Amino acid sequence: MKPGRFTQLYIHLVFAPKYRERLLIKEIRPEVFSYISGIITNRKHKSIIINGVSDHIHILLGMNPDDKISDLVACIKKESSSFINQKNWFKKKFHWQDGYGAFSYGRSQLEKIYNYIINQEKHHKERSFREEYIELLKKFEIEYSEKYLFEFFE
């Protein structure tokens, strides 16, 4: 903590494996998510919850204001890809898809977003990742172009 600096920044990140392949199978998720939590903690952020389904993940964290979101996401993707590839879980190399979503929340919203993230499997029985992601962009009034969204293969 630095003198005179008081922050409370909560960020919800969303990103997906390259080509939206359904590689994040249930059996490896706990280990992958734990590793990602370690990356977040090592960069002096607070890892609150990480969860997802086979084709994308959600991360809720307390943001360290000394780091940039783009640098954090790049680090998470690079280091977790290396970790996953060292495990030899797949015949070909694992990569994350380019891009990410980053959404900010206030403290009063944490319980709601936490429950949303923890219930991803249930949630995705009712709607696709594409529908979920576009809904987030609209909810936060983020302008977007279809050509720059994740590659969706539903």
Stockholm file with secondary structure:
# STOCKHOLM 1.0

chainA/1-154         MKPGRFTQLYIHLVFAPKYRERLLIKEIRPEVFSYISGIITNRKHKSIIINGVSDHIHILLGMNPDDKISDLVACIKKESSSFINQKNWFKKKFHWQDGYGAFSYGRSQLEKIYNYIINQEKHHKERSFREEYIELLKKFEIEYSEKYLFEFFE
#=GR chainA/1-154 SS CCTTCCCCCEEEEEECBGGGCCCCCTTTHHHHHHHHHHHHHHTTCEEEEEEEETTEEEEEEECCTTSCHHHHHHHHHHHHHHHHHHTTCSSSCCCBCSCCEEEEECGGGHHHHHHHHHTHHHHTTTSCHHHHHHHHHHHTTCCCCGGGSCCCCC
#=GC SS_cons         CCTTCCCCCEEEEEECBGGGCCCCCTTTHHHHHHHHHHHHHHTTCEEEEEEEETTEEEEEEECCTTSCHHHHHHHHHHHHHHHHHHTTCSSSCCCBCSCCEEEEECGGGHHHHHHHHHTHHHHTTTSCHHHHHHHHHHHTTCCCCGGGSCCCCC
//
